[in-house]
Amino acid sequence: MSPPFAFRLSPFAVPLPPFAFRLPTFAFPLPLFRSALLLALAAALPARAQTAAETAAAAAVDAAAADAAAHIKPDRIIPYKQVGGFTLHVSVFTPPGHRPDRPVAGIVFFHGGGFNIGAPSNFYAQAKHLAQRGLVAISVEYRIRTRHQTTQREAIQDAFSALRWVRARVAELGIDPKRLAVAGGSAGGFLAAAVTTLQGLDEPGEDTAVSPRPNALILFNSYLDRGPGSRAFAKVEAAMGEKWKTISPLHNLYPDFPPTIHFLGTADKNIPVASARKMKSEIEKIGARCDLHLYEGQDHGFFNYGRGDNAHYRLTLLETDRFLVSLGFLAGPTPDKPLVDR
């Protein structure tokens, strides 16, 4: 796909203030202080940039979740890609006593953060729970603006690379290739949907013979519609003309679309409930499954580990567990409470 600038037009890719760009590299004594400062910066944006402020605040919520779960340690951290002078890694959680010659289902997580901030630890709690339940769970590091000075374009390329890396190594990882789910929150949800639906957005030289498409899709407050009537459409159309469909997951569905579940708060300022209902309707029109779970009064990032009293982390994680049980990815029954909590 030609115009790289088009990828900067995501509703999640509104820049943070210039003085915030190097925040993640500061040696703060407490990670949560960094997250609080990012939230304060978002609130300090001028009134005329309300949408940017809301987007930056939403990204900071995801960063806070990454900090909250940073004490949880993966079983392995493995490099999957070298690009632009950076080495990107995946964090792998495996079931107790797992043997690669006895493959189990797998799941790949993409963190949120508006393509500006965030870290794989955003989903460490969910990944560890699902690993203890019997899945190989993987959380992906991808390029972000504050750390790598990149745009959404590179994040999408990394998402495709990560799924291909996993699919090419299912035997080594002990993953059943017919039971691989992908999940993501906010901007990471867009990446999860992108690898499920979009084409032609690969890193140059990528082995496109390996399909990145998953067998199940799990979304946490994710915006997938870039078509007419969507928040980003005017800018996307101005930049891309008729090619806007190539970066709108909702407009690239197909008959054997994987079963999908979407979690959204009704007070989310970034993701309209109507857009989630439209996604559910369009997926069901093609004969595929789409479960939509709405949480009254909840804002963006409500599902994150460490958010409030963890109530909605628990609710959404156990609902994810039940969804995976229904697909045969996990053995039932779903436990009454998460295996990882605080």
N, C-alpha and C positions, 0 to 999 in steps of 0.2 A: 504494500500500500504506500502511495507516494507521499502526501503531505504530512510530515511528522508533527507539525505544529498542531494538527487537528487533535492530537491526544491531550493537549493542555486544556481542552474545553470541558472536561468532566465537571459536573457539579461538585465533585469532591476534591478538585484540584485547585481551588482558590488559594493563591499564595499566602503564606503567613507574612507578617511584617519583616522587612529585610534584616532587622537586627535580631530576629529569632532564628535565622538560618543555621547558626553555629551552636545553638543551645545543646543539642545532644552530645557535642564533643567536650562540653565543660565537665570538670571533675566535681560535680555536686556531691556533697557527703551523703545526701539522702535522695534516692531516685524520685520519691513522691514529691519532693520540693520542686524538681524539674517540671513535673506534670502540673503542679499548682501554678507555677510561673507561666507555663504555656496557656493555661486557662485564663490567667490574668491578662496576658497579651491579647488573647482573642477578645476579651471583654473591652480592652482598650481601643480596639479599632474604631474609627469614626462612625457616626450614625449612618452616614450615607452608604457605608459598606456593610449594612446589616447582614446580607447574605454571606459575605465573606466572614463576618464575625461568627455567625452560626456554624459555618463549615469548619472554621478553625477550632471552635470550641468542641465540635463533634470529634475532630481528629485528636484533640487533647484528651478527650475521654478515653479513646482507644489507647493512647500512650500511657494513661494512668493505669489501665488494666494490665498493660505489659509490665509496668513496674510492680504492680501488686502480685503478679505471678512469677516474678523473676527468681524467687527462692526455690521454685520447683525445677528440678534438674532432669533433662532428658537422658536417655540411656546412651545415646551417641549423637555427636554433631559431625556431619559429613559434608565436605565440599561437593557441590554439584555443578558449579559453573565459575569460570574465570572470564571476566570481561572488563574492559576499561581500567585495568589496573587493580580491580577488586576481585576477591574470592568470595562467592556467595555460598551459604551453607543451608542444609536442612537439619532440623532437630528431630531425632527419631525416638519414639517411645514404643517399646515392645511388650507384649504380654508376658507374664511370669512363665519362665520355662519354655519360651517360644523357640521352635526349631524351624529354620528355613525350609526343610524338607516336608514340613507339615503346614502348608500355607493357610493363612487366615485372611479375612477381609482387611482392607486398609482404608485410611482416610487421610487426606492432605488438606491442611489449613492455610489460609492466607489472612494475615492480620489486617486491621484497618489502620487509619491514620491519614486519610486524604491524599495518599501518595507523597506526603510531606514528612510524616513522622511515623512512629510505631516500631514494633519489633516482634519477632516470632513468639516471644514469651506471652504475648497477648492471649494466645490460645493454649498455653501450657497446661492449665488446669483441666480444660476439656480433653486435651490430648491424653493426659495421664489417666483420667477416669476411663476413657474408652480403651486405652491399652490394658488397664487392669481388668476390663470387661472382656478382652479377647481380640482387639484389633491392633494392627500396626498403625500407629498414629504419627503423622509427620507435620511439622510446622515449618513454613518456608520463609527464608530471608530473601527479600527482593529489593531492587534498587529504589531508593526514595530520595526526595529532593534535598532534604537537610544533610544527608550523609553522603550522597553520591552526585549531587547537583544534576539530577535527571528529571525527566518528565514521566507522565503516565505511559508514554510509548514504551519506555524501557521496562517499566514494571510489568506491562503486558507480555513483553518478550520473555522476561524472566519467568513469568507464570507458565507460559508454554514450555520453556526449557525444563522447569521443575517437574511438570507432569510427565514429560517425555523421559526425563532421567529416572523417575520412579517406575514408569512402565517398562523401560529397558532393563530394569534391575529387579523385577518382581521375584525372580527365583532367589536372588541373593538376599532380598529383604524378607522373603517368606510371605509374600502377598498373593492372594488369589486374583489374577488379572480380570476376572469377571465380577469381582466384588470390590471395586475401588471407588470410594466416594470422594468428593471435593467439597470443601466448605470455606466460607469466608464471611467476614463482617465488614459492613460499610464499603470502603474502597476495595477491601479484600474480597467482599462478596461480588463486586464487579469482576474482579480477576477470576474468581471461581466460575462465574457465568461466562466470561470471555473464553476460557479454555473449553467450555462445554459447547459453545455456539459459534464462535467467530473463526475466520480463516484468513490466511495471508498476512498475519501479524507476527511472524516468526523472526527470531534472531537470524541475520544472514549466516548461511552455512549450516543451519539447523537440519538435522535428519528428519525431514517431514514424513518419512515412511512410518515413523512411530506415531501413532495417534495419541493425542493428549486427552481425548474425551473420557470422562468418568462414567460410572454406572449409577451414580446417585449424586444429587446436588442439594447442599444444605446452605441456606442463606440467612444471615442475621442483618436486619435493616439494610437491604441492598437495593440500589436504584439501577434498573436494567433497561429502562425505556428512554431512548434518545430520539424518538420520532416526533412527529407533529403533536403539539400540545404539551410536550415535556419541558421541564425546566431549562434544559440545555439546548433545545432544538434550534433556536434562532442563531446562536453562535456556531453550532455544529454545521448547520446548513450553509451559513455564510462562508465558512472555511472550506467545506467539502462538496457543496452542491448535492447532486444526486447520490454521491457516495456515502451519505450519512448512514445509510443502512448497514454499511460494513462495520460500524462500531456500536451498533445497537443490538444487544443480545435478544431483546424481545422480538426483533424483526428477523431473527435467524433461527427460528425453531424448526424442528424436523420431526417426522412421524414417530421415530423410536426414541424420542427425547427421554432422558432418564427421570425417574421419579424424583420429585422436588419437594422440599419443605422450606417455608419462609417464616421467620419470626420478626414482628414489627410492633413498635409501640404506637398507639394512636396519637400521641402528642409529639411525634418525631417531626422536627422542623425541617429536616432535609429530605425525608422520604414520605410523600403523600400516601395515605392509605389507599386512595383511588388508584395509584400506580400499582400497588401490590395486588389489588383486586383485579386490575386489568391483566396483570401477568398471570394470575391464577386462571382467569377466564380463557386467555389465549392458549395456555398450555393444555387446559382441559379440552379445548376445541379440537386439538390434534390427537386427542385420545390418550394423553399422558396424565400422570398423577401430579397434582400440585396441592399440598396441604398449606393453608395459610393460618397462622396463629397470631391473633391480635391481642395486645396487652393494654388495657384501658389506662390512659393517662401517663404512659411511659414514654420517655424521650429517647433520643439517639444514644446507643450504647448501653441501654438498660440491661442487656444480657451479660455484660462483662463480669468476669471474676473480680471481686474486690469492690464492686459497685454497691454502695449502701450496705445492707445487711446480707447481701448475696442471694436474696430471695429469688430474683429473676434469673440469675445464673443457674440456680438449682432447677427452676421450672423449665427453662429452655434446654438445659443439658439433659434432663430426664426425658423430655419430649423428643429430643434428638435420639436418645438411646432407644425409646419405643419405636421411632421411625426406622431405625436400623434393624431392630428386632423384626419388624414387619416385613422387611426386605430379605431376611435371612442372613444379614451381615453379622448379627450378634445372636447369641442364644438368649432366650428369655428365661425368667421374666426380668423386666427392668427393676433394678433395686429401688427401694423406697426413698433413698437419698443418695447424692453423689458420693463416689468413693474418694473424691478429693474435695475438701472444703476447708474452711478456716474456723 
